[in-house]
Amino acid sequence: MELCDKEIVSGEILPVVIIGNGPSGICLSYLLSGYTPYLSPEVSHPNPLLHSKLAEQPRLSLLEQVPFHRALTCGRRAAALTWGCLLQDLEYLCEGLQGRSSNPVAVLFDSLLLPDSDFGLDHTSPLEWRYEPERAVPHLVLGKGPPGGAWHAMEGSMLTLSLANWMELPGLKLKDWMKDKRRNVRNDRATPAEIASYYEHYVSQMSLEDNFACRTTVTSVTRQPSSQEGSPPCWRVKGLHCHEGEELGDGSTLEKVPFSLLAHNVVLATGTHDIPARLGMEGESLPFVCHSFWELEAAISRGELDESSDPVLVVGAGLTAADAVLAAHHLSTPVYHVFRRSVTDPGLIFNQLPKMLYPEYHKVHQMMMQQQHQASSPPQDHLNSSSPPTSSSYTGYLSFPRHKVVAFRPDRKCVLQSDSGQSTVVQVSKALVLIGAHPNLSFLPDNGRALGVYPEEPITCRRNPIDVDPFTNEVVAAEGPGLYAMGPLVGENFVRFLKGGALAIASDVAKRQKQEDTGGSLLSSDRLAYKMVDRRPHAEIAHS
């Protein structure tokens, strides 16, 4: 929907504005629209302790599991505070749960939506969803493109890392949606194009469209002081909205119109795929050096690469780098693969993936291990070896473990250096630097650095996420209350876990609204003790 079509009165303060319309923003919109999770009386959770805790207050929804500091709870029991009904402690429900996320609410919600899924089990969720429009919180979701965010920009044929049901959002089974489209989910995984289409359909299916304003770019988010007319402090969100207008001089019909909104609560849900990470090396801006997988695809579509091309240099040891290796290998284009880790490093993503479930990435890992550069002979000799290939060898591939790029030269030669200091020069056709991406937080002062776990460093998903309260997702270092962050910005890369951030935020927003309705102030410093704890990561993660 066009932003100009929204009925927003000048000076009106919206309850919630969400910046980002990917799966994070979509899931939060779903919860804020009145869709409410309850414990089903017909299904038991396989974790008896969690089930018994939920059963203590079976009439309460998960959105009423309001977080309180330990000192305010009655022992280890539910918090005995009454707003017309008893409210349970979200922190209490999270106790004792373990999962692949460091966020306790993410582990809780994932355990309720996909019980024991890490063990390959397909238990029925003990949650039932009810549509209760009286619970709806007015909100607006801002996004640059269609609902689904960065998924629309991803390559369409590769399979996703996660299982298909891990990618789905509450209330609409992905496999059921795929069956309706008469398409099968291959190997229990789907393609990014299918996932993007699912998210866009989800917004329509759940009647969330009126809350979404696409083709918007946020340019600033600032704290607005209280006015002389008595309006309370809030957040001001400014940006540009593209909408259909009269034909312009360049032949386009899209017109950029400034907008300005006021909101009590702002949620940062932009993801981290906006700005490709760079090495910062000499010659990195040369035309043959690329920083995205899509640039490789474009070169392939233009017919620039084939078996006779000079090798493609792929830098990085993540899944995107592996996809680039596979794409080039499919064309029989030679590949030099450079990465800083050892192939046996436990932190390498390939050492964490089941071989049967991810055969294509296991193949890349085999190549990385079995065809490593040997300093005794030039790299080109390895690629052009005349020895017959064996069942475990891959023609035209050579890995450089524990190496880094130190320079790109205009003649398309790249200088590599091992961790022992030995240099190797390789001739390439293209170089692909695929070492991750950074979020675009240019709408925040100093790109949001002050909000990170390490305020002196840029915000990154893995090394310096935004520091948030683990039970509300409220930003710890914000200029005022009501600023939240979720998804990759707080270190949650997988869709299955970012849904927990939506639950935490929706619960906290509901709690704040209840406080305002009752005129009370139930919590003033309930998180002060937690905020004083040093939450920096225990170990730094080395560059791939």
Salt bridges, closest charged atoms under 4 A:
GLU2 OE2 - ARG215 NH2 2.66
GLU2 OE1 - HIS241 NE2 2.81
GLU56 OE2 - ARG77 NH1 3.20
GLU64 OE2 - ARG135 NH2 3.21
GLU91 OE2 - ARG70 NH2 3.59
GLU91 OE1 - ARG527 NH1 3.59
GLU95 OE1 - LYS53 NZ 3.91
GLU95 OE2 - ARG70 NH2 2.62
GLU95 OE1 - ARG76 NH2 3.33
ASP110 OD2 - ARG496 NH2 2.64
ASP116 OD2 - HIS123 NE2 3.70
ASP118 OD1 - ARG100 NE 3.40
ASP118 OD1 - ARG496 NH1 2.82
GLU128 OE2 - ARG130 NH2 2.77
GLU132 OE1 - ARG135 NE 2.45
GLU168 OE2 - LYS173 NZ 3.43
ASP188 OD1 - LYS175 NZ 3.10
GLU194 OE2 - ARG183 NH2 3.00
GLU200 OE1 - HIS152 NE2 3.90
GLU284 OE2 - HIS291 NE2 2.78
GLU304 OE2 - ARG302 NE 2.56
GLU304 OE1 - LYS430 NZ 3.79
ASP345 OD2 - ARG341 NH1 3.23
GLU360 OE2 - ARG189 NH2 2.83
ASP419 OD2 - ARG402 NE 2.78
ASP467 OD1 - ARG535 NH1 2.14
ASP469 OD2 - ARG527 NE 3.27
GLU474 OE1 - ARG512 NH2 2.69
ASP508 OD1 - LYS511 NZ 3.07
ASP508 OD2 - ARG512 NE 3.18
